Amino acid sequence: MGTSLTTRLLGLSAMLMAALVFAQPPAASAAYPEKPIVIIVHAKPGGAIDLTARVVSKVARNYTDAPLVIENRYGGSGAVAMRAVLGRKADGYTVLAAPATFISTIQITQSDFGMDDFYFLACLTEAPEALITNRHSDVVTFEDIVTDAHAKQGRQIWVGPGVGSLDHLMAIKTWDKLGITATWVPYDGGGEAIAALLGQHGDVYVGNPEDVKGRPDLNIAVVSTRKRLEHFPDTPTLLEVGCDLPDEIMWRGFAVKQGTPPDIITYLDDLLGKVARDEEWLAFVALNSAKAVHYRHDEFTAIVDRDSGEAVKYLRMANILASNEDPKANRIRTLAWLTVPVIALGLALVLRLRRRRPTGVAMIAGLCLALAAMFFVLAWSFPPPTKGQNVGAATIPLIWSAVLAVFAVMQVRADLINHQDVGHGRVKLVLGLVLLMVVFVAILPGIGFFPATTILLLGGIYAMGYRRHVMVATVTVSMLVFCYVVFIRTLGLPLPEGSWFQ
């Protein structure tokens, strides 16, 4: 009995000790930040948002022992960077450098995430929009821009980050106010667009005054402010040249993933507040002709909500974003679905008149023809090209519908002339090509358009039994050159570069 009581007392003591141990607060978890804080930037090094994040990182070292490191995740006009943040833990170790242009990115791409998925910590700068030119080109001053635009009749090239971005909308507003037309060529980030301007692949870059810092070859032709900038006293404002756009600004701030613990948010909010008051930071902002602000979460979120509503309005005005309630678009979509049974009945009628049984070739060709017709009809429900542009949302569907239609007609013609059933080997070939297309779609975001297309072409050609290697290489290279000339050089559509190489 004594032994049993002693055993029970020992067990009870052990339980009490364990309870006391587990009741102690975990000291290690309260030591945020224990490791570097990563700031995700959507642009390549050299862009305005990249420079802003790097100076914030530098100044923050005065107030925290944890280093703030920059990680550039460019692509998709910011979509890649936003997904990178949302794909990580909400632990405060990943911060998003968030410019105003992200609003348009989300609205245009119809992403499965939105601005509500982020907690906006603080907005630190407001920068006026500016039209920037290359000093060594024929288009330098604002008067040069207008004269050249009238002379080229829509062929003047304006460059900047993204389609439907804040800079793109600024370009559209400027064209409308001045009564000119031009062509917008988008890039994934400001750094790339600036490089295009420096290489004289564009006439005008839409950005902010800080974009010319350290680049003596660039010139600010005009700026969207009510008064001339202190550091650019010779640069006129848009109001001075008769263009009523006095207050177009780009704000830049920082956000984290929703669900970040409140104590960590408090820490980051305090840190950014100290940076916002730091003399080195204030000097950097002033030197770049921007305005230093410190809008905390509530005020910053209100600005994001306001600009989100305005962006929808202007995107629809610019025919970049279509309205889901457009009755014409709804009728076109209905008609697109009706093309499938119409094509099927038409093909069946042709085969019956020719007294032929439907073969595998005919069925595949019919499917391709139906898809081509559907793409063609659907394309007319997409927004038309914006003012001054030659291409729009419908360009790619129209190109693919033409390619599919030609392929389908050739297959139907061949089947009618040389009627034969499809053997098992041909069925396996078709399934293999379908699988190859699935692989192409899967690897495209990672390795980019041209490597993925190379794999698709080589795999498809060899799968069809061709073994003349020189001819295979020639066809592959020719197709890649064709895509480059048509999509990049002619249509001005940047193709996926591949996140694995960024």
ABEGO torsion letter per residue (X at the ends): XAAAAAAAAAAAAAAAAAAAAAABBBAAAAAOBABBBBBBBABBBGBAAAAAAAAAAAAAAAABABBBBBBBBBEGGGAAAAAAAAABBBAGABBBBBBAAAAAAAAAAGBABBAAABBBABBABBBBBBBBBBAABABABAAAAAAAAAAAGGABBBBEBEBGBAAAAAAAAAAAAAGBBBBBBBBABAAAAAAAAAAGABABBBBBAAAABGBAABBBABBBBABBBAABAABBBAAAAGBBBAABBBBBBBBBBBGBBAAAAAAAAAAAAAAAABAAAAAAAAAAGBBBBBBBAAAAAAAAAAAAAAAAAAAAAAGABBBAABAAAAAAAAAAAAAAAAAAAAAAAAAAAAGBBBBAAAAAAAAAAAAAAAAAAAAAABBBBBBGBABBAAAAAAAAAAAAAAAAAAAAAAAAABBBBBBAAAAAAAAAAAAAAAAAAAAAAAAEAAAAAAAAAAAAAAAAGBABAAAAAAAAAAAAAAAAAAAAAAAGBBBBAEAAAX
